[in-house]
Amino acid sequence: MNRLLRLRQVMDQTGLGSSTIYRHIAAGTFPAPLKIGGHSARWLQASVDAWVENLIHKQNGSVVHHGGSPAMLPEKAQQNQQVKP
């Protein structure tokens, strides 16, 4: 089941402040919240989780599987196998 998160929960999960989150939304680099009425908005847990996993992937070249163990991408594994003189 997909949970709906409040802004505070998104901030806690990502480590980002509210202004940074909204800047990323405006830039199209963070999932936009769902409007649930009036001035209320919520984020889908799965969307925030996917954003965090994508950030990890971009930062260190690994993919985090749902089991939680990272696996090297082929190009990163090749770089690690190269012997330096």
C-alpha positions in Angstrom: 0.0 0.0 0.0 1.3 3.5 -0.9 1.3 6.0 2.0 0.8 9.7 1.7 3.4 11.8 3.4 3.2 15.3 4.9 6.0 17.8 4.1 7.6 17.2 7.5 7.9 13.5 6.8 9.4 14.2 3.3 11.9 16.5 4.9 12.8 13.9 7.5 13.2 11.2 4.9 15.3 13.2 2.4 17.2 15.5 4.8 16.1 18.5 2.7 14.5 21.7 3.9 11.1 22.8 2.7 12.5 25.6 0.5 14.9 23.1 -1.2 12.2 20.6 -1.8 10.0 23.3 -3.5 13.0 24.5 -5.6 13.5 20.9 -6.8 9.8 20.6 -7.6 9.9 23.9 -9.6 13.0 22.6 -11.5 11.3 19.3 -12.2 13.8 17.3 -10.2 11.6 16.2 -7.3 8.2 14.6 -7.3 5.3 17.1 -7.0 2.8 16.6 -4.2 -0.7 15.5 -4.8 -3.3 18.2 -4.0 -5.8 16.6 -1.6 -8.0 19.6 -1.1 -7.8 23.2 0.0 -4.2 24.0 0.8 -3.3 20.4 1.7 -0.8 18.4 -0.3 0.8 15.0 0.2 3.6 13.1 -1.4 3.4 9.5 -2.4 5.9 7.4 -0.4 6.9 5.4 -3.4 7.7 8.6 -5.4 9.9 9.9 -2.6 11.6 6.5 -2.1 12.3 6.4 -5.9 13.8 9.9 -5.8 16.1 8.9 -2.9 17.2 5.7 -4.7 17.9 7.6 -7.9 20.0 10.1 -5.9 22.0 7.3 -4.4 22.5 5.8 -7.9 23.7 9.1 -9.3 26.1 9.7 -6.4 28.0 6.4 -6.3 27.1 4.4 -9.3 25.3 1.7 -7.5 21.7 0.5 -7.6 19.9 -0.2 -4.3 17.7 -3.2 -4.6 14.6 -3.6 -2.6 16.4 -6.0 -0.3 18.7 -3.1 0.6 22.0 -4.4 -0.7 23.8 -2.3 -3.3 25.0 -3.8 -6.6 27.6 -2.3 -8.8 26.6 -1.1 -12.3 28.7 -2.8 -15.0 30.7 0.3 -15.9 31.5 1.0 -12.2 32.6 -2.6 -11.7 34.9 -2.4 -14.7 36.5 0.8 -13.3 37.1 -1.0 -10.0 38.7 -4.0 -11.7 41.3 -1.9 -13.6 44.7 -2.2 -12.0 46.6 1.0 -11.5 50.4 1.0 -12.1 
